[in-house]
Amino acid sequence: MSEASDISMNGDEKGAFSRRRFLKAGLTSVTGVTLASAAALFLNDQTTAAISDKGIGGLAHTHGKTHPFSLGVTQDNAQGEMDPMKFLTAFDYGKVSTLPDGTTLREYELSAIDRLIQVAHGVYYPAWTYNGQVPGPTLRATEGDRLRIHFRNNGSHAHTIHFHGFHPANMDGVFEHVEPDGVYTYEFTAEPFGLHPYHCHVMPVKKHIEKGLYGTLIIDPDPPRPPAKELVMVMNGFDVNFDGTNEFYTVNGFANYFMEHPIKLKVNELVRVYLVNMTEFDLINSIHVHATFFKLYRTGTRLDDYEYTDTVILGQGERAILEFSYKSPGRFMFHAHQSEFQELGWNGMFEVEP
């Protein structure tokens, strides 16, 4: 089976699982349960799923109870679920030491792993991951630190890591393909300060990104930004039937998670969102925050240059730092300002407490 199709689905148009059929049916509930139930309804009795041994590293051979909608994947194969709430504030500062010249050295461990992830209630997807999660870990450093990233490819295809920012040519993650069971060490100085994505750059790049090989690198200025409640939000999509379009859109990997689990804030609390767009198969993604405006620092490379708005549109690989607060308590929505994305999972809620 080809790299571009780890799961093949057979079925007529009537039973096809697609975002068009979701929207045509008016399935706009804010819960992932509705979306997953809809997926099951749209699969006819003849629909089958076959998982390539190559595509998920042989997980298809294990035995277990099949989930009501799992594309033929057994629930026993699924990863321990990544918690999107914990991901918001999970920063990996690396193993820290000091070089002879006094420079701070930060060492990180990243592995490419083929793994099943749950992207909506009962919907599993055979992803390619960094450290078993989508998005990958959020790495964090200060401008001027020396970064050393030890990469091991435990996946079934060649992979790399391409970091946005400054680095030597042999650290660019384009030509230095790491084959399965191979290792490579990336080393460079953390610069410039700002918000930078990282992702696999092996062709076809769109496939390696869509399958989940991306994450975030935050490089803080020195001195750092003012204290705030800091949250990482990575916008992404999932093509669960491999037709070249996304059936689900999420922040931090799980459809409608923050509608079901609102993010708690305090009145007048400064909130800083590190927003990254890694959505594949769509030209743009966006965020709209209700009932307040945010300072928008594009790429985060300037401290004194910002827009003041409540909506921003980002192309893939674009990112921005948003700073805002709420003047009154209550529940306030945030979501993509493409209605289709919102209805297919890119929807959330802030719960602001006194």
C-alpha positions as CSV (number, residue, x, y, z in Angstrom):
1,M,0.0,0.0,0.0
2,S,1.3,3.5,-0.9
3,E,2.6,6.1,1.6
4,A,-0.3,8.3,0.6
5,S,-3.0,5.8,1.6
6,D,-2.5,4.0,4.9
7,I,-6.2,3.2,5.1
8,S,-8.4,2.4,2.1
9,M,-12.1,2.7,2.4
10,N,-14.6,1.2,0.0
11,G,-18.2,2.3,-0.2
12,D,-20.6,4.1,-2.5
13,E,-21.1,7.9,-2.4
14,K,-24.2,7.4,-0.2
15,G,-22.1,5.9,2.5
16,A,-19.0,8.0,2.1
17,F,-17.6,9.6,5.2
18,S,-16.9,13.2,4.3
19,R,-17.1,16.7,5.7
20,R,-19.6,17.6,2.9
21,R,-22.0,14.9,4.1
22,F,-21.5,16.2,7.7
23,L,-22.5,19.7,6.7
24,K,-25.2,18.7,4.3
25,A,-26.9,16.9,7.2
26,G,-26.7,20.0,9.4
27,L,-24.4,18.4,12.0
28,T,-23.3,21.5,13.8
29,S,-23.4,20.3,17.4
30,V,-20.6,21.5,19.6
31,T,-19.8,18.1,20.9
32,G,-17.5,15.6,19.4
33,V,-20.0,12.8,20.2
34,T,-22.3,14.1,17.6
35,L,-19.6,14.2,15.0
36,A,-18.4,10.7,15.8
37,S,-22.0,9.3,15.7
38,A,-22.5,11.0,12.3
39,A,-19.4,9.3,11.0
40,A,-20.8,5.9,11.9
41,L,-24.2,6.7,10.3
42,F,-22.6,7.6,7.0
43,L,-20.7,4.3,6.7
44,N,-22.8,1.8,5.0
45,D,-22.7,-2.0,5.7
46,Q,-20.2,-2.6,2.8
47,T,-17.7,-0.1,4.0
48,T,-14.4,-1.8,4.9
49,A,-11.1,-0.6,6.3
50,A,-7.7,-2.2,5.8
51,I,-4.6,-0.9,7.6
52,S,-1.2,-1.2,5.9
53,D,1.5,-3.0,8.0
54,K,3.9,-0.4,6.6
55,G,1.6,2.5,7.4
56,I,1.2,1.9,11.2
57,G,4.1,-0.4,12.0
58,G,2.3,-3.7,12.2
59,L,-0.3,-2.6,14.8
60,A,-3.0,-4.2,12.7
61,H,-1.9,-7.6,13.8
62,T,-2.9,-7.2,17.4
63,H,-6.2,-8.2,18.8
64,G,-8.8,-6.2,20.7
65,K,-12.3,-4.8,20.8
66,T,-13.1,-2.7,17.7
67,H,-14.4,0.8,18.6
68,P,-17.9,1.6,17.1
69,F,-16.1,3.9,14.7
70,S,-12.5,3.2,14.4
71,L,-11.8,2.7,10.7
72,G,-11.1,-0.9,11.5
73,V,-8.5,-0.1,14.2
74,T,-8.8,-1.9,17.5
75,Q,-9.0,0.3,20.6
76,D,-6.2,-1.7,22.2
77,N,-3.8,-0.2,19.6
78,A,-4.5,3.4,20.5
79,Q,-2.0,5.5,22.3
80,G,-2.5,6.7,25.8
81,E,-4.6,9.8,25.1
82,M,-2.8,13.1,24.9
83,D,-4.5,15.6,27.1
84,P,-5.1,18.8,25.0
85,M,-5.6,20.8,28.2
86,K,-2.2,19.8,29.6
87,F,-0.6,20.4,26.2
88,L,-1.7,24.1,26.5
89,T,0.9,24.7,29.2
90,A,3.4,21.8,28.7
91,F,6.8,23.4,27.8
92,D,9.9,21.2,27.3
93,Y,13.0,23.3,28.4
94,G,15.3,20.4,27.7
95,K,18.2,19.1,29.8
96,V,20.1,22.1,30.8
97,S,23.9,22.5,31.2
98,T,26.6,25.2,30.6
99,L,29.1,25.1,27.9
100,P,32.8,26.2,28.6
101,D,32.1,29.7,27.2
102,G,29.2,30.2,29.6
103,T,26.5,29.6,27.0
104,T,23.4,27.7,28.2
105,L,23.0,24.3,26.4
106,R,19.6,22.7,26.1
107,E,19.3,19.1,24.9
108,Y,16.0,17.6,23.7
109,E,15.0,14.1,22.7
110,L,12.5,13.7,19.8
111,S,11.5,10.5,18.2
112,A,9.3,9.8,15.1
113,I,6.7,7.2,16.1
114,D,3.8,5.7,14.1
115,R,0.9,5.7,16.5
116,L,-2.9,5.7,16.6
117,I,-4.4,8.8,18.0
118,Q,-8.0,9.7,18.8
119,V,-9.0,12.9,17.0
120,A,-12.7,12.9,18.0
121,H,-14.8,10.7,20.3
122,G,-14.4,7.2,18.9
123,V,-12.5,8.3,15.8
124,Y,-9.0,7.0,15.6
125,Y,-6.3,8.0,13.1
126,P,-3.0,6.3,12.2
127,A,-0.6,9.2,12.7
128,W,3.1,9.8,12.3
129,T,4.1,11.6,15.4
130,Y,6.9,13.3,17.3
131,N,7.1,11.5,20.7
132,G,3.8,9.8,20.2
133,Q,1.6,12.9,20.1
134,V,0.1,15.4,17.7
135,P,1.1,18.2,17.9
136,G,4.6,17.3,18.9
137,P,6.1,18.7,22.2
138,T,6.5,22.4,22.6
139,L,10.3,23.1,22.9
140,R,11.3,26.3,24.7
141,A,14.5,28.2,25.1
142,T,15.9,31.8,25.4
143,E,17.5,33.6,22.5
144,G,21.3,32.9,22.4
145,D,21.0,29.4,24.0
146,R,22.6,26.5,22.2
147,L,20.1,23.9,21.2
148,R,20.9,20.2,20.7
149,I,18.0,18.1,19.5
150,H,18.7,14.3,19.4
151,F,16.3,12.8,16.8
152,R,15.6,9.1,16.4
153,N,13.4,7.7,13.7
154,N,11.3,4.9,15.1
155,G,8.8,5.3,12.3
156,S,8.2,3.3,9.1
157,H,9.3,6.1,6.6
158,A,12.2,8.4,6.3
159,H,11.7,11.6,8.4
160,T,13.5,14.8,9.4
161,I,12.9,17.9,11.5
162,H,13.0,21.3,9.9
163,F,13.0,24.2,12.4
164,H,11.9,27.7,11.3
165,G,14.6,30.2,12.4
166,F,18.4,30.5,11.9
167,H,20.7,27.5,11.5
168,P,23.5,26.1,9.3
169,A,22.6,24.4,6.1
170,N,23.2,20.8,7.4
171,M,20.8,21.5,10.2
172,D,17.9,22.5,7.9
173,G,16.1,19.1,7.9
174,V,15.7,19.0,4.1
175,F,18.5,16.8,2.7
176,E,19.5,14.9,5.8
177,H,16.8,12.2,5.6
178,V,16.8,9.9,8.6
179,E,15.8,6.4,7.6
180,P,13.9,4.1,10.0
181,D,16.0,3.2,13.0
182,G,18.4,6.1,12.1
183,V,19.5,9.0,14.3
184,Y,20.5,12.6,13.7
185,T,21.5,15.4,16.0
186,Y,20.5,19.0,15.2
187,E,22.5,21.7,16.8
188,F,22.2,25.5,16.4
189,T,21.9,28.7,18.4
190,A,18.3,29.7,19.3
191,E,17.5,32.8,17.2
192,P,15.7,35.0,16.5
193,F,13.4,35.2,19.5
194,G,9.8,34.5,18.6
195,L,7.4,31.7,17.8
196,H,8.6,29.1,15.3
197,P,7.1,25.8,14.1
198,Y,9.0,22.7,13.3
199,H,8.0,19.9,11.0
200,C,9.2,17.0,8.8
201,H,10.4,18.1,5.4
202,V,10.6,14.8,3.5
203,M,8.6,14.7,0.3
204,P,5.7,14.7,-0.1
205,V,5.8,17.3,2.6
206,K,2.1,17.7,2.7
207,K,1.7,14.1,3.6
208,H,4.2,14.2,6.4
209,I,2.6,17.3,7.8
210,E,-1.0,16.1,7.4
211,K,0.0,12.9,9.2
212,G,1.1,14.8,12.3
213,L,4.8,15.5,12.2
214,Y,4.9,19.1,13.5
215,G,5.3,21.0,16.7
216,T,6.3,24.4,18.2
217,L,9.6,26.0,19.2
218,I,9.3,29.1,21.5
219,I,12.4,31.3,21.7
220,D,12.0,33.8,24.5
221,P,13.6,37.3,24.3
222,D,16.1,38.3,27.0
223,P,14.7,39.8,29.2
224,P,11.5,37.8,28.8
225,R,8.0,39.0,28.1
226,P,5.9,40.1,31.2
227,P,4.3,37.3,33.3
228,A,1.0,36.0,31.9
229,K,-1.1,32.9,31.7
230,E,0.6,31.3,28.7
231,L,-1.2,28.8,26.3
232,V,0.0,27.0,23.2
233,M,-2.7,26.5,20.5
234,V,-1.8,24.6,17.3
235,M,-4.5,24.7,14.6
236,N,-4.6,21.5,12.5
237,G,-6.9,19.2,10.5
238,F,-7.3,15.5,10.1
239,D,-8.2,13.7,6.8
240,V,-9.5,10.5,8.4
241,N,-10.8,8.9,5.1
242,F,-7.7,9.9,3.0
243,D,-9.6,11.7,0.3
244,G,-7.3,14.8,0.4
245,T,-9.7,16.9,2.5
246,N,-10.1,17.2,6.2
247,E,-13.1,15.8,8.0
248,F,-12.1,17.3,11.4
249,Y,-10.4,20.6,12.5
250,T,-9.0,21.0,15.9
251,V,-6.8,23.0,18.3
252,N,-4.3,20.7,19.9
253,G,-5.5,17.5,18.2
254,F,-9.0,16.7,19.4
255,A,-12.3,18.1,17.9
256,N,-14.3,20.3,20.1
257,Y,-12.2,19.5,23.2
258,F,-12.3,23.0,24.6
259,M,-16.1,23.2,24.2
260,E,-16.4,20.2,26.4
261,H,-13.6,21.4,28.7
262,P,-13.5,25.2,28.8
263,I,-10.2,26.9,29.5
264,K,-10.4,28.6,32.9
265,L,-9.2,32.3,33.1
266,K,-9.5,35.1,35.6
267,V,-11.0,38.5,35.2
268,N,-8.3,41.0,34.2
269,E,-5.7,38.2,33.9
270,L,-3.2,38.8,31.1
271,V,-3.4,35.8,28.7
272,R,-0.7,35.0,26.1
273,V,-1.6,32.6,23.4
274,Y,1.1,31.1,21.2
275,L,-0.9,30.4,18.0
276,V,0.5,28.2,15.2
277,N,-1.2,27.1,12.0
278,M,-0.2,23.7,10.7
279,T,-3.4,22.8,8.9
280,E,-2.8,20.9,5.7
281,F,-5.2,20.7,2.6
282,D,-6.5,24.2,3.3
283,L,-4.9,27.5,2.4
284,I,-5.7,29.3,5.6
285,N,-7.0,28.9,9.2
286,S,-8.1,31.5,11.7
287,I,-9.1,32.4,15.2
288,H,-11.8,34.7,16.5
289,V,-12.1,35.5,20.2
290,H,-15.4,36.7,21.5
291,A,-16.1,39.8,23.6
292,T,-12.5,41.1,23.8
293,F,-9.7,42.2,21.5
294,F,-6.1,41.0,21.5
295,K,-2.7,42.5,20.8
296,L,-1.4,40.6,17.8
297,Y,2.3,40.1,17.5
298,R,3.0,38.4,14.2
299,T,5.7,35.7,14.5
300,G,6.5,37.2,17.9
301,T,9.7,38.7,16.7
302,R,8.8,42.3,17.7
303,L,7.9,43.5,21.2
304,D,6.7,46.9,20.3
305,D,4.7,46.4,17.0
306,Y,1.3,44.9,17.3
307,E,-2.2,45.1,15.8
308,Y,-5.3,45.3,17.9
309,T,-8.2,43.1,16.8
310,D,-10.3,40.1,17.6
311,T,-9.7,37.9,14.5
312,V,-6.6,36.8,12.6
313,I,-6.1,34.7,9.5
314,L,-2.9,32.6,9.1
315,G,-1.5,30.6,6.3
316,Q,0.2,27.3,7.0
317,G,3.4,27.8,8.9
318,E,2.3,31.3,10.0
319,R,2.1,32.0,13.7
320,A,1.3,34.8,16.1
321,I,1.3,35.7,19.7
322,L,-2.0,37.0,21.1
323,E,-2.3,38.9,24.3
324,F,-5.6,39.8,25.9
325,S,-7.7,39.8,29.1
326,Y,-11.4,39.8,30.0
327,K,-13.1,42.6,31.9
328,S,-16.1,40.5,33.2
329,P,-16.8,36.9,34.2
330,G,-18.7,34.4,32.1
331,R,-18.2,31.9,29.2
332,F,-16.8,33.3,26.0
333,M,-16.3,31.4,22.7
334,F,-13.2,31.2,20.5
335,H,-13.2,29.5,17.2
336,A,-12.2,29.5,13.6
337,H,-13.9,32.2,11.6
338,Q,-14.5,29.8,8.8
339,S,-17.9,28.4,9.7
340,E,-17.2,25.0,8.2
341,F,-14.1,24.6,10.3
342,Q,-16.0,25.6,13.4
343,E,-18.8,23.1,12.7
344,L,-16.2,20.3,12.2
345,G,-14.5,20.7,15.5
346,W,-12.5,23.9,15.7
347,N,-14.5,25.4,18.5
348,G,-13.7,26.3,22.1
349,M,-14.7,28.2,25.2
350,F,-13.0,30.4,27.8
351,E,-14.6,30.2,31.3
352,V,-13.7,33.5,33.0
353,E,-14.0,33.5,36.7
354,P,-14.1,36.5,39.1
